[in-house]
Amino acid sequence: MTGTRLALEGLRWLTGLWLLWHVPRCRPAPPPAGPHGGGVAVVVPARDEQATLPRLLASLAGQQPPPAEVVVVDDSSSDATAEVARRAGATVVTCEPLPPGWTGKSWACWTGARSTASPRLVFLDADTEVEPGGLARVAGEHARRGGLVSVQPFHRTERAYERLSAFFNVVAMMGVDAFGPLRRRLAPRGAFGPCLVAGRDDYLAVGGHRAVRGEVVEDVALARRFTATGRPVACLGGRGTVRFRMYPGGVRQLVEGWTKNFATGAGATRPVTFVLVSLWLSGCISAAWYLPAASLGAGGPGVAAAAVLYAAYAGQLAWMLARIGRFGAAAPLAFPLPLVFFLAVFARSLVLTHLRGEVRWRGRAVPAGRRAVAVPGPAGEADR
């Protein structure tokens, strides 16, 4: 490997280190103010979530202190979502028919927020689970930081196919500019929709979900509303606080979910960040290609150099994934497999975006590239 190529590969590897330098987590919670932790209302938008709600609601019931209010918004479910929520002790609010110009999740969140009275709002997706003491930790972070606090849930995987999400999770976190060395100087470019925390007064002052009602990626748009009005936005990692299992319904659900997340995003990352993410991905592609090419005598660096480069990216990816989810050892060691999946879904998303202008998710047509802008994100429930 020549000196120039060595320098290029080193630069590409270092971009990954820069983009995901530090993933802060929620700190220990301060003592609660009153029997309900200072008044926390949890709002859960739910559409056909009878299978996922029990885990979330059980985790909320075990919180100390418990939330003052737990509201499940039944968004035109065709299953027993409402019944499951009531049995678990949650207040069920039924959405009115979706008004023109609204996306499903924004309408559900706005409906739920208006039905509560507590001074602090916590929006949770139905497929999340709050770890013991987690609600107090996210509320405590909001009490310290103010504005909008967003937590990317720790990604729990159980079946082998779920680990194909590895690169999606990494790229999503890289793209918000919240985890690099300059994170204290740059406002995040988005937020993580599965867990959002805001004070009621701030939420209403920026217009809440009503102000972003037509945005497909409402979490990103809401974060921008906070930033535009001088209110801080903080993005945190969810390890030890909030977790979720994305797309447990099989490979088809996984493909459709990530296709939707790509198609509804239109690259709102800063141009420099976009270049850096692309540079890092190109390095991953090179590392995945060089080793078999060198072994077959098809050019590129020697076998030893190619093996070192492969090990460098596998080790880096293992370091990244350990902080954002439970992916096991196979995902980083065999990283070309989730990388190929990532690129294939990206290509599928481009085709659907430009040929159809929409994708399907949970029985609804989701406009592709309309108004909403975001990097491919982990918001598995980005549109309901």
C-alpha positions in Angstrom: 0.0 0.0 0.0 1.5 3.3 -1.1 1.9 6.3 1.3 -0.9 8.2 -0.5 -3.3 5.3 -0.3 -2.4 4.7 3.4 -3.1 8.4 4.2 -6.5 8.2 2.4 -7.5 5.1 4.2 -6.4 6.5 7.5 -8.4 9.7 6.8 -11.6 7.8 6.0 -11.3 5.7 9.1 -10.7 8.8 11.3 -13.9 10.4 9.9 -15.9 7.7 11.7 -14.1 8.4 14.9 -14.9 12.1 14.5 -18.6 11.7 13.7 -19.3 9.4 16.6 -16.7 10.5 19.1 -18.8 10.6 22.2 -22.4 9.4 22.9 -23.5 11.0 26.2 -26.1 9.2 28.2 -28.7 10.4 30.7 -27.2 11.1 34.1 -28.5 10.0 37.4 -31.7 11.7 38.2 -32.1 14.4 40.9 -34.5 13.7 43.8 -38.0 13.8 42.5 -40.2 16.8 43.2 -43.4 15.3 44.6 -44.9 11.8 44.3 -45.0 11.9 40.5 -41.6 13.2 39.7 -42.5 16.8 39.2 -45.5 16.0 37.0 -44.6 14.0 33.9 -47.2 13.1 31.3 -46.2 10.2 29.0 -47.9 10.3 25.5 -47.8 7.2 23.4 -49.1 7.4 19.8 -50.2 3.9 18.9 -51.5 2.4 15.6 -52.0 -1.4 15.7 -49.6 -1.8 18.7 -51.3 -4.5 20.7 -48.2 -6.7 20.6 -45.7 -3.9 21.7 -47.7 -1.9 24.2 -47.6 -4.4 27.1 -43.9 -4.2 27.4 -43.8 -0.4 27.4 -46.7 0.0 29.8 -45.4 -2.5 32.2 -42.0 -0.7 32.2 -43.8 2.6 32.9 -45.8 1.1 35.8 -42.6 0.1 37.5 -41.0 3.5 37.4 -40.2 5.2 40.7 -41.6 7.8 40.9 -44.4 6.8 38.4 -45.6 9.2 35.7 -48.5 11.5 36.7 -50.3 10.6 33.4 -49.9 7.8 30.8 -52.0 8.5 27.7 -52.2 6.1 24.8 -53.5 7.7 21.7 -55.3 5.1 19.6 -54.7 6.1 16.0 -57.3 4.2 14.0 -56.1 0.8 15.1 -57.6 -2.3 13.6 -56.5 -4.5 16.5 -56.9 -4.5 20.3 -54.6 -1.6 21.0 -57.1 0.3 23.0 -58.2 -2.7 25.1 -54.6 -3.6 25.9 -53.8 -0.1 27.0 -56.9 0.2 29.2 -56.1 -3.2 30.9 -52.6 -1.9 31.7 -54.1 1.2 33.4 -53.4 3.8 30.7 -55.8 6.5 29.7 -56.9 5.9 26.1 -57.7 8.8 23.8 -59.1 8.0 20.4 -57.9 10.1 17.5 -60.5 12.0 15.4 -60.2 11.3 11.7 -56.9 12.5 10.2 -57.4 16.1 9.1 -56.1 17.2 5.7 -52.5 18.2 5.7 -51.5 16.2 8.8 -49.3 13.2 9.1 -50.6 10.4 11.4 -48.0 10.6 14.1 -48.1 14.4 14.5 -51.9 14.3 14.8 -51.7 11.5 17.4 -49.0 13.3 19.4 -50.9 16.6 19.3 -54.1 14.9 20.3 -52.4 13.2 23.2 -50.6 16.3 24.4 -53.8 18.3 24.5 -55.4 15.7 26.7 -52.8 16.0 29.5 -52.2 18.6 32.1 -48.7 17.9 33.5 -45.9 20.5 33.1 -43.5 18.0 31.4 -44.3 16.0 28.3 -42.6 12.7 27.4 -43.4 11.3 23.9 -42.6 7.6 23.6 -43.1 5.3 20.6 -45.1 2.2 21.4 -42.1 -0.1 20.6 -39.9 1.5 23.3 -39.3 0.2 26.8 -38.2 2.4 29.8 -35.5 0.8 32.0 -35.8 1.0 35.8 -35.3 4.6 36.8 -35.2 5.7 33.1 -38.2 8.0 33.2 -36.7 9.9 36.1 -33.3 10.1 34.3 -34.9 11.6 31.1 -37.0 14.0 33.1 -33.9 15.0 35.1 -32.0 15.7 31.9 -34.7 17.9 30.8 -34.8 19.7 34.1 -31.1 20.4 33.7 -31.0 21.3 30.0 -34.5 22.6 29.2 -35.7 22.9 25.6 -36.1 19.6 23.8 -34.3 16.5 25.0 -34.2 13.6 22.6 -33.0 10.1 23.4 -32.0 7.5 20.9 -33.2 4.2 22.4 -30.6 1.5 22.8 -31.4 -1.0 20.0 -32.1 -4.4 21.3 -31.8 -7.2 18.7 -32.9 -10.8 19.1 -32.9 -12.4 15.7 -30.0 -12.6 13.2 -31.8 -10.5 10.5 -32.3 -7.6 12.9 -28.5 -7.0 13.0 -28.7 -6.0 9.4 -29.8 -2.6 10.8 -26.3 -1.9 12.1 -25.2 0.7 9.5 -28.6 2.4 9.6 -28.2 3.1 13.3 -24.7 4.3 13.0 -25.4 6.6 10.1 -28.5 8.1 11.7 -26.5 9.1 14.8 -23.6 10.5 12.7 -25.9 12.7 10.7 -27.4 14.7 13.5 -24.1 16.4 14.5 -24.7 15.6 18.1 -21.9 13.2 18.9 -18.7 14.7 17.4 -16.0 16.8 19.1 -17.9 20.0 18.1 -21.2 19.0 19.6 -21.2 21.8 22.1 -20.8 24.4 19.4 -23.3 23.0 16.8 -27.0 22.7 17.3 -28.2 19.2 16.4 -29.7 18.9 13.0 -32.5 16.7 14.2 -33.9 14.6 17.0 -34.9 11.0 17.7 -38.7 10.6 17.6 -39.0 7.5 19.7 -38.2 9.5 22.9 -38.8 13.2 23.1 -39.0 15.3 26.3 -40.2 18.9 26.5 -41.8 21.3 28.9 -45.4 22.0 28.2 -44.9 25.8 28.0 -42.0 25.4 25.5 -43.9 22.8 23.5 -46.9 25.1 23.1 -44.8 28.2 22.5 -43.1 26.6 19.5 -46.5 25.3 18.2 -45.9 21.7 19.2 -46.8 19.0 16.7 -49.4 21.3 15.2 -46.6 23.5 13.8 -45.0 20.5 12.0 -48.3 18.8 11.1 -47.4 18.3 7.4 -43.8 17.1 8.0 -43.2 13.4 7.3 -40.2 13.4 9.7 -41.8 15.4 12.4 -39.1 14.9 15.0 -36.5 16.7 12.9 -39.0 19.5 12.1 -39.9 19.9 15.8 -36.2 20.1 16.8 -35.8 22.9 14.2 -38.7 24.8 15.7 -37.0 24.7 19.1 -33.7 25.8 17.7 -35.2 28.6 15.6 -36.8 30.1 18.8 -33.6 30.0 20.8 -34.5 26.9 22.8 -31.8 24.2 23.2 -32.0 20.8 21.7 -30.0 17.9 23.2 -29.6 14.4 21.7 -28.5 11.6 24.0 -27.8 7.8 23.8 -30.4 5.6 25.5 -28.2 2.9 27.0 -29.4 2.2 30.5 -32.5 4.5 30.1 -34.7 3.7 27.1 -34.4 0.8 24.6 -36.4 -0.7 21.7 -36.5 -3.6 19.4 -37.0 -2.4 15.8 -38.9 -4.3 13.1 -39.5 -7.6 14.9 -42.0 -8.7 12.2 -39.4 -10.1 9.9 -37.2 -9.1 7.0 -40.0 -7.6 4.9 -40.9 -5.2 7.7 -37.2 -4.4 8.2 -36.8 -3.6 4.5 -40.0 -1.5 4.3 -39.2 0.4 7.5 -35.7 1.4 6.5 -36.9 2.2 2.9 -39.5 4.5 4.4 -36.9 6.2 6.5 -34.6 6.8 3.6 -37.4 7.9 1.2 -38.9 10.4 3.7 -35.5 12.0 4.3 -33.9 14.4 1.9 -30.5 14.9 3.3 -30.8 17.7 5.9 -27.4 17.0 7.2 -24.9 19.8 7.0 -23.0 19.5 3.7 -19.7 19.0 5.5 -21.3 16.2 7.6 -22.8 14.6 4.5 -19.3 14.5 2.9 -17.8 13.0 6.1 -20.4 10.3 6.4 -20.0 9.5 2.7 -16.2 9.4 3.1 -16.5 7.0 6.0 -18.9 4.7 4.2 -16.6 4.6 1.2 -13.8 3.5 3.5 -16.0 0.7 4.8 -16.7 -0.4 1.2 -13.0 -0.3 0.3 -12.1 -2.4 3.4 -14.8 -4.9 2.6 -13.5 -5.2 -1.0 -9.8 -5.2 -0.6 -9.5 -8.4 1.5 -11.2 -10.8 -0.9 -9.6 -9.0 -3.9 -6.1 -9.3 -2.5 -6.7 -12.9 -1.6 -7.7 -13.7 -5.2 -4.9 -11.6 -6.6 -7.3 -9.1 -8.2 -5.3 -6.0 -7.3 -5.4 -3.6 -4.4 -3.1 -3.7 -1.4 -1.4 -6.9 -0.3 -3.2 -9.4 1.8 -1.6 -8.3 5.1 -2.4 -4.6 4.5 -6.0 -5.5 3.4 -6.4 -7.6 6.6 -5.2 -4.8 8.8 -7.7 -2.4 7.1 -10.6 -4.9 7.5 -9.7 -5.4 11.1 -9.6 -1.6 11.7 -13.1 -1.1 10.4 -14.5 -4.1 12.1 -13.0 -3.0 15.4 -14.3 0.6 14.9 -17.8 -0.6 14.1 -17.8 -2.9 17.2 -16.9 0.2 19.3 -19.7 2.2 17.7 -22.3 -0.5 18.0 -21.6 -1.3 21.6 -22.7 2.2 22.6 -25.9 2.3 20.6 -27.3 -1.2 20.6 -26.9 -4.9 21.2 -25.8 -6.3 17.9 -23.5 -9.2 18.9 -20.0 -9.9 17.6 -21.1 -11.1 14.2 -22.3 -7.7 12.9 -19.0 -5.9 13.1 -16.9 -9.0 12.3 -18.9 -9.7 9.1 -19.7 -6.0 8.5 -19.8 -6.4 4.6 -23.2 -8.2 5.0 -25.0 -5.4 6.8 -23.1 -2.9 4.6 -24.5 -4.6 1.4 -28.0 -4.6 2.9 -27.6 -0.9 3.7 -26.6 0.0 0.2 -29.3 -2.2 -1.4 -32.1 -0.6 0.7 -30.7 2.8 -0.2 -30.9 1.9 -3.9 -34.5 0.6 -3.4 -35.4 3.8 -1.7 -34.1 5.9 -4.5 -36.1 4.0 -7.1 -39.3 4.2 -5.1 -38.8 7.9 -4.4 -38.2 8.9 -8.0 -40.6 6.5 -9.7 -43.6 6.6 -7.3 -43.0 9.6 -5.1 -44.2 7.6 -2.1 -43.6 4.4 -0.1 -46.0 2.3 2.0 -45.8 2.0 5.8 -48.5 0.5 8.2 -51.1 0.7 5.5 -50.6 4.3 4.7 -49.0 6.0 1.8 -46.0 8.0 3.0 -44.9 10.9 0.6 -41.2 10.5 -0.3 -39.1 13.7 0.0 -42.1 16.0 0.7 -41.1 18.9 2.9 -39.6 16.7 5.6 -35.9 16.5 5.6 -33.6 14.2 7.6 -30.9 11.7 7.4 -32.0 8.0 7.5 -33.0 7.7 11.1 -34.0 5.1 13.7 -37.5 6.4 14.1 -39.1 3.1 13.4 -42.5 4.7 14.0 -41.7 7.8 11.9 -45.2 7.8 10.3 -48.3 6.1 11.6 
